[in-house]
């Protein structure tokens, strides 16, 4: 795995929309593979929170017979956290503004996740 190539995909993702404030690629066990985060966000915390949400989302999907987890969305007063699977072993986590056009964010994140899946 080449971190610099994954970071270039994240850079393109962040540049694709002014609504995307930060992004990271996290393994399913919570290790950050690559990230473009602001200085005030701890990379390890992003990884841990991503793993926790993936675990909870996956269990919820299973318990409610909704199939395999593909994406989680958290809406908060200051914006969104979108997590999209990038293959079996990773997830793309994106922080978006509260005014974000979610359809476009989802499309951009999906494309980035597909690119990252090929790299991992």
ZIMOSUL-V440510 format. One line per field, one symbol per residue. psi: psi as a letter, one per 40 degrees, with the letter a starting at -180 (. if undefined). burial: + if it has 9 or more other C-alpha atoms within 8 Angstrom, else -. Layout:
psi: ???
burial: ???
//
This chain:
psi: hhddddddddddddedhedhdiiihhieeehhdiigiidehhdddddddddddddddddddddefeahhdiihhhideaihhhhhgadeiihhhhiieeigdddddddddddddddddd.
burial: -----++-+++-++----++++++++++-++++++++-----+--++++++-++--++--++------+--+------+++++++++--+++++++++-+----+--+++-++++++---
//
